[in-house]
Amino acid sequence: MVLTEENYREKINSFSGNEWRQLIELIPLVAKTQKFGEMAGGEKVENGVIIMPYWNQNAIVSQFQEIVYNIPIIINFDWGSWEEGRIIARDENFDFDTIDIPTKCKLITAIIRNDRFCDGALIEAFESGLILKILRSIKDQII
């Protein structure tokens, strides 16, 4: 199932609690995790070849990605020009309970897609607490 700007609200709002279960079950694991990834690479190897720095994700980050693609809550939209999402993600005091679950899914999509272009963006979203806030808010709205 592909979620588009035309159908994502209807599809996401039709999900049952059971479909959200795997994602909600991540909350205590995310809450107790101290480190979500680490920088690797950046060293010279044979013949002057340099391995560029990159981020290694913790297993919980990879599990999160797998779950959001499998539910699915990743939306095909122009996340790069979604200014509202940037404003929400940057506001440390934003009340996620003021937005609906489909909008939270757009945020998750934007964070994951951004990570493809800015290595470590997803790890940073976990370490800053942004992902945990979004997940807790989703849980509060589906229960």
Secondary structure, 3 states (H helix, E strand, C coil): CCEECCCHHHHHHCCCHHHHHHHHHCHHHHHHCCCCEEEECCEECHHHCEECCEEEECHHHHHHHHHHHHCCCCEECCHHHCHHHHHHHHCCCCCHHHCCHHHHHHHHHHHHHHHHHCCCHHHHHHHCCHHHHHHHHHHHHHC
